[in-house]
């Protein structure tokens, strides 16, 4: 085990800690979250399931690269909404811009490129 493996685990767990509660909240009240985000309820259910599945993949390190790519897609949608639909700047008002989503994209990109490390259930699997 190398220091990279510990760092990779820390990144995976931090990203999962962000997406798992979001996915659970989306499934607890999909209609309310859908209205808040300007999407359909079935699409919000899809997002909630994807966030939970991606989180579980990152926690276990199973198909972590694919999980990270899926979470990047979700964040790309959020960034799109903030920039082009809601016209929110990088920092936004009250620090609610799209900088946070971009940080999550960057972390997930690092996981997708570098892989989950050896501290995972299936470290050698894509």
Order of alpha helices (4+ residues) and beta strands (2+ residues): alpha-alpha-alpha-alpha-alpha
